[in-house]
Amino acid sequence: MEKRHIGYAVKSLNRSIDRAINAIPEIRNNNTLTGIQVWILSFLFRNEGKDVFQRDIESEFKIRRSTATQLLKAMETGGLIQREGVSYDARLKKIILTEYAEEIRKQIQVQIDRTEKQMMNGFLPEEIDKFFEFVARFKENIAKIQ
């Protein structure tokens, strides 16, 4: 029997999801917008009305500060976000969506919803619940070696 690798399977699935998300015309036609940036935008859309900072992005996506800095700089250069200081802490800059990001919001959400629905096709709700239980356990196990 061939040895299977969970990490490889998850990475392969992630690439397939990214390809589906990148099929959005607005994303496909934008040479600077990447799959992770789409997920960051989706996170910002879900947290609209709240102050979101770089550290929130780092925490949500489990990425290093340097990676988050690069991603956010690219998103700022691409006209997707702006960073604005807050009155209560001169060191912090909240992340603000631009009008351009708002324009592509609907397309992104439609494609994410379509992709999620297609991925869950043929699975029972209990199976989806089990999947999320397994993912949480994988994360817990990985955290023990980091």
Secondary structure, 3 states (H helix, E strand, C coil): CCCCCHHHHHHHHHHHHHHHHCCCHHHHCCCCCCHHHHHHHHHHHHCCCCCCEHHHHHHHHCCCHHHHHHHHHHHHHCCCEEEEEECCEEEEEEEEECHHHHHHHHHHHHHHHHHHHHHHCCCCHHHHHHHHHHHHHHHHHHHCCC
